[in-house]
Amino acid sequence: MPLEHVESDPRGHAGIDRVPAALEHPRAGLGRKIVAGAHHPTLPEDRGPALRHADRGSGVLDRDVRHRANDTVSRVVRIIAWRVPPYDNGCYLIVDARNEAIVIDPSMGDRQVIDAVREQGLRLVEILNTHGHPDHIFGNAAVKEATQARLAIHRLDEYRLGPKRPPTQLAVPPCSADDLFDDGQLSFLDDVELSALHTPGHTEGSTCFYLRREGALFSGDLLFKGNIGRSDLPGSDPEAMGESLSRIASSLPPNTRVYPGHGAETTLEAEIETLRGLRDAGMLPGLRLG
């Protein structure tokens, strides 16, 4: 169903404290400038250029998505979205009519998540990771400790939560998974039809989360506005990336709203031309578009 309205969070910018955020990014320098303008600014372990076509907006969206069940009961699913510096991560709360919630990729926005849960009287039941890269899992431990929520990640990326992860300069607070999932329906919120779509390529266990009734896809680092995730990192697979993008492009409705792991939201339909251009340029030779 279409999104009915958008409200701005009165607190404005969704960033975490500017000083520690700036110091996490090597380009910030002594001026402590927040660098949040690229989908995936280069970390030392990234071994390549940052992604292009950044949208430099910031802030919080609070969307109400309404649908009817059996034509009798009206339920509301709220999506609260932050753009979190220093890597412009997408951090998302999904809230049901009972004020139970899950968070997707706390990233470095743990304080925003914790504050929202407390201020709105929510019960956070699960933390979901789209994949195990440090910038997406950094806030897991703080959110888990503050809310007593459980943590879930695809079983193939579980190793990235601990010391067996590829080397990184980010000192990620330790936090182990309580739940491991594969591909299929997730039942963390009773009234919310949420599916895990295993979409490897960026990492082995990369996963998108799909709200079918609301027409919303949380794409992690698979698909961005104007670009796709990198497939030249440890555990990446360019062929698998093409297959995962083919799956999303061919199986979901064109008007699906895409909430990415970095940058601004978009729609699947708007990104078909991006995917077609990458395929024609030889970057996604195996891509199949419906």
Buried (B, 14 or more C-beta within 10 A) or exposed (E): EEBEEEEEBEEEBBBBEBEEBBEBBEEBEEEEEBBBBBBBBBBEBBEEEBBEEBBEEBBBBBBBBBBEEEEEEEBEBBBBBBBBBBBBBBBBBBBBBEEBBBBBBBBBBBBBBBEBBEEBEBBBBBBBBBBBBBBBBBBBBBBBEBBEBBBBBBBBBBBBBEEEBBEBEBEBEEBEBEBBBEEEEBEBBEBBBBBBBBBBBBBBBBBBBBBBBBBBBBBBBBBBBBBBBBBEBEBBBBEBBBBBBBBBBEEBEEEBBBBBBBBBBBBBEBBBEBBBEBBEEEBBEEBBEE
